[in-house]
Amino acid sequence: KIMMSLAVFFSYSLQFYVPVNLLNLSIQRRISPQHHLIADYALRFSLVLLTFALAAAIPRLELFISLVGAASSSTLAIMAPPVIDTVTQGNTSSWPRALKNMAIFTLGFLGFITGSYVSIKNIIKYFDGEDEP
């Protein structure tokens, strides 16, 4: 538990780097430059409180994390690379390469469907009262 706590502690700011930068740009355009630092701290504090509140408010959060993981991981790690490879190759792509990309994409899509199905089934099963902790 200590190692997991340390991992979250040291990686939390890294996980929020992109969202904070995107939100900070739009916030800083609307306020005077002398308040930029205060706005940055307020944004970071608000996002941390929001994630804490969501984690505390959602029962069995791991069920929803499983659903998000099934949807996003299969898309980003397995389905996107073959699509990007096919698009960047254009007309110069060979048939074996296109077939390989199609097979990898299909495998990723099956993982997306089955993972999402199982996660949704587990969520429904828990909230119907069939799966007590």
Backbone as ProteinMPNN parsed JSONL, in Angstrom:
{"seq_chain_A": "KIMMSLAVFFSYSLQFYVPVNLLNLSIQRRISPQHHLIADYALRFSLVLLTFALAAAIPRLELFISLVGAASSSTLAIMAPPVIDTVTQGNTSSWPRALKNMAIFTLGFLGFITGSYVSIKNIIKYFDGEDEP", "coords_chain_A": {"N_chain_A": [[0.816, -1.187, 0.0], [1.995, 1.175, 0.668], [3.842, 1.591, -1.381], [2.092, 1.892, -3.564], [0.775, 4.215, -2.797], [2.911, 6.029, -2.849], [3.526, 5.903, -5.568], [1.211, 7.005, -6.743], [1.307, 9.535, -5.538], [3.679, 10.636, -6.655], [3.144, 10.543, -9.378], [0.819, 11.884, -9.89], [0.809, 14.665, -10.503], [1.999, 14.575, -12.985], [0.082, 13.194, -14.464], [-1.905, 15.098, -14.599], [-0.818, 17.1, -16.122], [-1.27, 17.778, -18.919], [-4.183, 18.28, -19.039], [-4.316, 20.446, -17.188], [-2.669, 22.376, -18.398], [-4.127, 22.873, -20.773], [-6.599, 23.849, -19.772], [-5.655, 25.968, -18.263], [-4.653, 27.803, -20.122], [-6.971, 28.876, -21.317], [-8.146, 30.02, -19.091], [-6.245, 31.911, -18.246], [-6.328, 33.778, -20.296], [-8.54, 35.23, -19.68], [-8.122, 36.603, -17.333], [-6.242, 39.056, -15.432], [-2.662, 39.445, -15.798], [-1.361, 39.567, -13.295], [-2.757, 37.869, -11.657], [-2.348, 35.325, -12.531], [-0.771, 33.243, -11.349], [-2.156, 32.685, -8.977], [-4.573, 31.83, -10.087], [-3.687, 29.559, -11.403], [-2.905, 27.892, -9.246], [-5.411, 27.697, -7.99], [-6.885, 26.356, -9.941], [-5.506, 23.881, -10.091], [-5.86, 22.969, -7.45], [-8.664, 22.779, -7.408], [-9.113, 20.766, -9.326], [-7.878, 18.59, -8.09], [-9.477, 18.362, -5.797], [-11.901, 17.758, -7.078], [-11.378, 15.231, -8.258], [-10.871, 13.782, -5.946], [-13.382, 14.007, -4.667], [-15.009, 12.659, -6.511], [-13.884, 10.098, -6.368], [-14.519, 9.471, -3.74], [-17.28, 9.576, -3.803], [-18.277, 7.758, -5.661], [-19.444, 4.556, -5.57], [-17.697, 1.464, -5.432], [-15.555, 2.082, -7.285], [-13.65, 0.82, -8.815], [-14.989, -0.731, -10.677], [-15.855, 1.089, -12.59], [-13.447, 2.14, -13.4], [-12.413, -0.071, -14.642], [-14.132, -0.227, -16.843], [-13.519, 2.172, -18.221], [-10.84, 1.662, -18.739], [-11.051, -0.609, -20.398], [-12.282, 0.483, -22.616], [-10.669, 2.733, -23.403], [-7.963, 1.835, -23.38], [-7.811, -0.327, -25.195], [-8.482, 1.024, -27.49], [-6.511, 3.09, -27.771], [-4.06, 1.687, -27.558], [-4.192, -0.593, -29.191], [-6.006, -0.374, -31.407], [-5.648, 2.198, -32.586], [-2.865, 2.477, -33.55], [-2.655, 0.706, -35.945], [-4.489, 2.002, -37.623], [-3.37, 4.559, -37.875], [-0.94, 3.846, -39.076], [-1.867, 2.797, -41.515], [-3.115, 5.043, -42.64], [-0.969, 6.862, -42.839], [0.687, 5.53, -44.617], [-0.786, 5.497, -46.926], [-1.422, 5.218, -50.39], [0.793, 3.705, -50.873], [0.931, 1.506, -49.301], [1.318, -1.969, -48.816], [-0.518, -4.995, -49.689], [-0.192, -7.177, -47.801], [0.61, -5.724, -45.544], [-1.588, -4.032, -45.114], [-3.49, -5.994, -44.6], [-2.422, -7.103, -42.254], [-2.659, -4.843, -40.576], [-5.424, -4.612, -40.569], [-6.108, -6.986, -39.28], [-4.944, -6.626, -36.736], [-6.385, -4.368, -35.899], [-8.97, -5.457, -35.844], [-8.671, -7.392, -33.832], [-8.161, -5.662, -31.665], [-10.612, -4.312, -31.644], [-12.356, -6.365, -30.971], [-11.384, -6.878, -28.394], [-12.079, -4.446, -27.227], [-14.906, -4.555, -27.385], [-15.536, -6.948, -25.938], [-14.289, -6.434, -23.432], [-15.6, -4.064, -22.64], [-18.212, -5.021, -22.543], [-18.094, -6.97, -20.479], [-17.333, -5.324, -18.335], [-19.531, -3.524, -18.162], [-21.528, -5.383, -17.653], [-20.689, -6.284, -15.113], [-20.994, -3.923, -13.643], [-23.771, -3.497, -13.796], [-24.613, -5.848, -12.551], [-23.6, -5.437, -9.955], [-25.04, -3.129, -9.09], [-27.594, -4.08, -9.187], [-27.669, -5.568, -6.969], [-26.749, -8.149, -6.864], [-24.118, -8.746, -6.496], [-22.548, -8.459, -3.799], [-20.161, -6.683, -1.814]], "CA_chain_A": [[0.0, 0.0, 0.0], [2.884, 2.333, 0.72], [4.387, 1.789, -2.727], [1.023, 2.416, -4.404], [0.576, 5.606, -2.379], [4.027, 6.807, -3.378], [3.384, 5.973, -7.024], [0.163, 7.989, -7.033], [1.798, 10.833, -5.111], [4.677, 11.163, -7.567], [2.676, 10.585, -10.765], [-0.438, 12.636, -9.997], [1.036, 15.917, -11.227], [2.288, 14.226, -14.37], [-1.178, 12.827, -15.094], [-2.703, 16.306, -14.794], [-0.049, 18.111, -16.846], [-1.949, 18.218, -20.146], [-5.45, 18.97, -18.765], [-4.091, 21.731, -16.531], [-2.171, 23.322, -19.402], [-5.222, 23.254, -21.67], [-7.549, 24.691, -19.052], [-4.969, 27.164, -17.794], [-4.559, 28.764, -21.22], [-8.241, 29.587, -21.48], [-8.388, 30.818, -17.879], [-5.313, 33.036, -18.194], [-6.76, 34.794, -21.259], [-9.661, 35.984, -19.123], [-7.764, 37.316, -16.106], [-5.046, 39.894, -15.558], [-1.419, 38.684, -15.576], [-0.941, 39.523, -11.891], [-3.509, 36.815, -10.977], [-2.112, 34.044, -13.212], [-0.275, 32.224, -10.424], [-3.268, 32.324, -8.083], [-5.521, 31.06, -10.892], [-3.078, 28.245, -11.64], [-3.049, 27.117, -7.999], [-6.835, 27.435, -7.762], [-7.282, 25.312, -10.907], [-4.934, 22.607, -9.654], [-6.547, 22.595, -6.217], [-10.034, 22.381, -7.769], [-9.087, 19.469, -10.002], [-7.566, 17.566, -7.089], [-10.697, 18.184, -5.001], [-12.899, 17.086, -7.917], [-11.065, 13.795, -8.357], [-11.081, 13.211, -4.607], [-14.827, 13.905, -4.436], [-15.527, 11.574, -7.357], [-13.421, 8.823, -5.819], [-15.25, 9.212, -2.5], [-18.727, 9.508, -4.035], [-18.668, 6.65, -6.535], [-19.219, 3.255, -4.932], [-17.004, 0.464, -6.267], [-14.919, 2.845, -8.358], [-12.861, -0.077, -9.68], [-15.833, -1.192, -11.781], [-15.858, 2.125, -13.617], [-12.078, 2.212, -13.915], [-12.321, -1.199, -15.569], [-14.839, 0.15, -18.073], [-12.713, 3.186, -18.915], [-9.645, 0.973, -19.227], [-11.409, -1.474, -21.524], [-12.598, 1.309, -23.783], [-9.583, 3.592, -23.868], [-6.708, 1.123, -23.609], [-7.863, -1.074, -26.451], [-8.515, 1.984, -28.589], [-5.237, 3.778, -27.928], [-2.9, 0.806, -27.675], [-4.29, -1.648, -30.199], [-6.736, 0.006, -32.626], [-5.14, 3.422, -33.213], [-1.638, 2.344, -34.352], [-2.842, 0.237, -37.315], [-5.185, 3.03, -38.411], [-2.379, 5.592, -38.173], [-0.005, 3.271, -40.041], [-2.535, 2.7, -42.816], [-3.346, 6.391, -43.16], [0.293, 7.491, -43.208], [1.24, 4.836, -45.779], [-1.568, 5.9, -48.091], [-1.485, 4.28, -51.526], [2.018, 2.911, -50.961], [0.819, 0.362, -48.396], [1.165, -3.251, -49.495], [-1.665, -5.788, -49.22], [0.089, -7.864, -46.531], [0.635, -4.742, -44.462], [-2.98, -3.626, -44.873], [-4.151, -7.141, -43.974], [-1.912, -7.145, -40.881], [-3.287, -3.746, -39.854], [-6.836, -4.948, -40.394], [-6.193, -8.048, -38.272], [-4.661, -6.026, -35.43], [-7.526, -3.522, -35.559], [-10.089, -6.342, -35.504], [-8.365, -7.944, -32.52], [-8.392, -4.578, -30.71], [-12.053, -4.037, -31.566], [-12.939, -7.455, -30.179], [-11.024, -6.606, -27.003], [-12.904, -3.313, -26.799], [-16.293, -5.015, -27.213], [-15.647, -7.909, -24.828], [-13.935, -5.765, -22.184], [-16.691, -3.155, -22.28], [-19.381, -5.839, -22.195], [-17.889, -7.555, -19.154], [-17.347, -4.241, -17.351], [-20.917, -3.059, -18.018], [-22.26, -6.467, -16.994], [-20.321, -6.265, -13.698], [-21.601, -2.73, -13.037], [-25.208, -3.772, -13.658], [-24.742, -6.904, -11.552], [-23.372, -4.86, -8.638], [-26.102, -2.213, -8.709], [-28.822, -4.855, -8.989], [-27.567, -6.2, -5.654], [-26.351, -9.547, -6.98], [-22.711, -8.908, -6.161], [-22.258, -7.675, -2.61], [-18.717, -6.716, -1.516]], "C_chain_A": [[0.862, 1.253, 0.0], [3.444, 2.631, -0.672], [3.334, 2.366, -3.672], [0.761, 3.881, -4.076], [1.679, 6.507, -2.926], [3.937, 6.956, -4.898], [2.333, 7.005, -7.424], [0.653, 9.39, -6.687], [2.758, 11.437, -6.132], [4.187, 11.26, -9.01], [1.426, 11.44, -10.965], [-0.261, 13.929, -10.779], [1.335, 15.662, -12.693], [1.002, 13.878, -15.123], [-2.03, 14.065, -15.406], [-1.994, 17.368, -15.622], [-0.801, 18.647, -18.063], [-3.298, 18.885, -19.85], [-5.267, 20.343, -18.113], [-3.587, 22.762, -17.529], [-3.287, 23.789, -20.332], [-6.214, 24.18, -20.988], [-6.919, 26.011, -18.624], [-4.864, 28.221, -18.877], [-5.849, 29.562, -21.366], [-8.564, 30.446, -20.265], [-7.498, 32.063, -17.875], [-5.647, 34.12, -19.211], [-7.812, 35.724, -20.676], [-9.307, 36.801, -17.882], [-6.486, 38.118, -16.326], [-3.8, 39.078, -15.211], [-0.989, 38.601, -14.116], [-1.65, 38.423, -11.112], [-3.286, 35.426, -11.586], [-1.677, 32.945, -12.246], [-1.378, 31.756, -9.482], [-4.282, 31.472, -8.836], [-4.986, 29.657, -11.168], [-3.22, 27.356, -10.412], [-4.512, 26.76, -7.73], [-7.335, 26.334, -8.696], [-6.767, 23.95, -10.458], [-5.624, 22.089, -8.393], [-7.957, 22.101, -6.516], [-10.066, 21.012, -8.439], [-8.776, 18.337, -9.032], [-8.793, 17.297, -6.228], [-11.782, 17.454, -5.785], [-12.617, 15.597, -8.008], [-11.232, 13.101, -7.014], [-12.567, 13.007, -4.344], [-15.439, 12.779, -5.271], [-15.127, 10.215, -6.815], [-14.18, 8.465, -4.546], [-16.734, 8.963, -2.758], [-19.161, 8.288, -4.839], [-18.386, 5.332, -5.823], [-18.578, 2.279, -5.923], [-16.397, 1.114, -7.516], [-14.157, 1.941, -9.324], [-13.67, -0.628, -10.836], [-15.822, -0.19, -12.927], [-14.473, 2.321, -14.216], [-11.849, 1.085, -14.923], [-12.986, -0.875, -16.898], [-14.038, 1.165, -18.88], [-11.454, 2.548, -19.493], [-9.93, 0.1, -20.428], [-11.652, -0.656, -22.78], [-11.374, 2.064, -24.296], [-8.294, 2.83, -24.172], [-6.716, 0.359, -24.924], [-7.864, -0.124, -27.642], [-7.137, 2.593, -28.823], [-4.074, 2.84, -28.213], [-2.982, -0.172, -28.831], [-4.951, -1.168, -31.493], [-6.142, 1.224, -33.33], [-3.864, 3.219, -34.034], [-1.842, 1.773, -35.765], [-3.553, 1.261, -38.209], [-4.196, 4.12, -38.811], [-1.379, 5.093, -39.208], [-0.617, 3.218, -41.435], [-2.72, 4.075, -43.444], [-2.036, 7.035, -43.607], [0.94, 6.821, -44.415], [0.51, 5.219, -47.062], [-1.618, 4.82, -49.151], [-0.258, 3.392, -51.626], [1.98, 1.676, -50.058], [0.588, -0.926, -49.196], [-0.038, -4.0, -48.924], [-1.37, -6.552, -47.937], [0.093, -6.912, -45.331], [-0.787, -4.285, -44.112], [-3.75, -4.75, -44.19], [-3.723, -7.289, -42.513], [-2.573, -6.054, -40.04], [-4.761, -4.015, -39.589], [-7.007, -6.019, -39.306], [-5.94, -7.482, -36.872], [-5.832, -5.165, -34.982], [-8.716, -4.377, -35.123], [-9.888, -6.967, -34.128], [-8.601, -6.89, -31.426], [-9.869, -4.267, -30.546], [-12.769, -5.128, -30.776], [-12.617, -7.292, -28.699], [-11.845, -5.464, -26.43], [-14.328, -3.765, -26.495], [-16.401, -5.952, -26.008], [-15.318, -7.27, -23.481], [-15.03, -4.826, -21.712], [-17.923, -3.931, -21.846], [-19.258, -6.406, -20.778], [-17.944, -6.476, -18.076], [-18.769, -3.732, -17.105], [-21.758, -4.114, -17.307], [-21.957, -6.487, -15.497], [-20.924, -5.059, -12.97], [-23.081, -2.963, -12.795], [-25.434, -4.809, -12.57], [-24.555, -6.338, -10.143], [-24.553, -3.988, -8.204], [-27.462, -2.884, -8.627], [-28.801, -5.606, -7.654], [-27.145, -7.646, -5.699], [-24.937, -9.792, -6.503], [-22.362, -7.993, -4.999], [-20.766, -7.778, -2.294], [-18.376, -7.587, -0.332]], "O_chain_A": [[0.501, 2.268, -0.596], [3.51, 3.788, -1.086], [3.644, 3.232, -4.49], [0.55, 4.694, -4.976], [1.414, 7.609, -3.406], [4.24, 8.018, -5.442], [2.552, 7.791, -8.346], [0.441, 10.33, -7.453], [2.661, 12.624, -6.442], [4.774, 12.003, -9.797], [1.025, 11.69, -12.102], [-1.091, 14.257, -11.628], [0.957, 16.46, -13.551], [0.854, 14.231, -16.293], [-2.79, 14.068, -16.374], [-2.542, 18.455, -15.803], [-0.946, 19.861, -18.209], [-3.546, 19.973, -20.368], [-5.978, 21.29, -18.445], [-4.034, 23.909, -17.508], [-3.378, 24.976, -20.642], [-6.625, 25.187, -21.566], [-7.58, 27.05, -18.624], [-4.974, 29.412, -18.589], [-5.816, 30.782, -21.521], [-9.193, 31.496, -20.402], [-7.96, 33.152, -17.534], [-5.282, 35.278, -19.007], [-7.961, 36.864, -21.117], [-10.116, 37.611, -17.428], [-5.748, 37.886, -17.283], [-3.871, 38.133, -14.424], [-0.311, 37.647, -13.736], [-1.207, 38.066, -10.02], [-3.955, 34.465, -11.205], [-2.176, 31.822, -12.329], [-1.512, 30.56, -9.224], [-4.798, 30.496, -8.29], [-5.742, 28.685, -11.164], [-3.612, 26.195, -10.527], [-4.814, 25.65, -7.293], [-8.119, 25.478, -8.286], [-7.516, 22.973, -10.45], [-5.933, 20.901, -8.293], [-8.4, 21.109, -5.937], [-10.942, 20.195, -8.153], [-9.343, 17.249, -9.138], [-9.12, 16.142, -5.955], [-12.502, 16.627, -5.228], [-13.529, 14.784, -7.851], [-11.685, 11.958, -6.955], [-12.971, 11.953, -3.853], [-16.291, 12.035, -4.786], [-15.933, 9.284, -6.801], [-14.456, 7.291, -4.297], [-17.376, 8.222, -2.015], [-20.297, 7.833, -4.708], [-17.237, 5.022, -5.508], [-18.897, 2.288, -7.112], [-16.701, 0.732, -8.646], [-14.032, 2.254, -10.508], [-13.105, -0.963, -11.877], [-15.784, -0.574, -14.096], [-14.341, 2.631, -15.4], [-11.17, 1.273, -15.933], [-12.461, -1.213, -17.958], [-13.901, 1.024, -20.095], [-11.052, 2.864, -20.613], [-9.144, 0.066, -21.376], [-11.269, -1.06, -23.878], [-11.079, 2.034, -25.491], [-7.604, 3.156, -25.138], [-5.743, 0.394, -25.678], [-7.303, -0.442, -28.69], [-6.65, 2.608, -29.954], [-3.2, 3.159, -29.019], [-1.956, -0.547, -29.398], [-4.492, -1.525, -32.578], [-6.137, 1.273, -34.56], [-3.783, 3.752, -35.141], [-1.257, 2.301, -36.71], [-3.256, 1.372, -39.398], [-4.185, 4.556, -39.962], [-1.008, 5.834, -40.119], [0.039, 3.555, -42.42], [-2.506, 4.249, -44.644], [-1.998, 7.688, -44.65], [1.668, 7.474, -45.163], [1.101, 5.262, -48.14], [-1.831, 3.646, -48.846], [-0.261, 2.423, -52.385], [2.922, 0.884, -50.063], [-0.223, -0.966, -50.121], [-0.518, -3.693, -47.833], [-2.22, -6.58, -47.047], [-0.366, -7.262, -44.244], [-1.133, -4.17, -42.936], [-4.568, -4.497, -43.306], [-4.547, -7.565, -41.641], [-2.999, -6.313, -38.914], [-5.281, -3.69, -38.523], [-7.944, -5.957, -38.51], [-6.651, -7.828, -35.928], [-6.233, -5.219, -33.819], [-9.39, -4.055, -34.145], [-10.833, -7.062, -33.344], [-9.176, -7.198, -30.382], [-10.33, -3.99, -29.439], [-13.682, -4.843, -30.001], [-13.468, -7.537, -27.844], [-12.26, -5.513, -25.272], [-14.891, -3.398, -25.465], [-17.267, -5.764, -25.153], [-15.999, -7.538, -22.49], [-15.355, -4.791, -20.525], [-18.602, -3.547, -20.894], [-20.195, -6.332, -19.984], [-18.536, -6.689, -17.018], [-19.162, -3.531, -15.956], [-22.596, -3.788, -16.466], [-22.866, -6.684, -14.69], [-21.319, -5.169, -11.81], [-23.592, -2.664, -11.716], [-26.346, -4.667, -11.755], [-25.283, -6.723, -9.228], [-25.017, -4.099, -7.069], [-28.393, -2.317, -8.056], [-29.8, -6.207, -7.259], [-27.175, -8.323, -4.671], [-24.586, -10.916, -6.144], [-21.924, -6.863, -5.212], [-20.166, -8.836, -2.482], [-17.205, -7.707, 0.029]]}, "name": "protein", "num_of_chains": 1, "seq": "KIMMSLAVFFSYSLQFYVPVNLLNLSIQRRISPQHHLIADYALRFSLVLLTFALAAAIPRLELFISLVGAASSSTLAIMAPPVIDTVTQGNTSSWPRALKNMAIFTLGFLGFITGSYVSIKNIIKYFDGEDEP"}
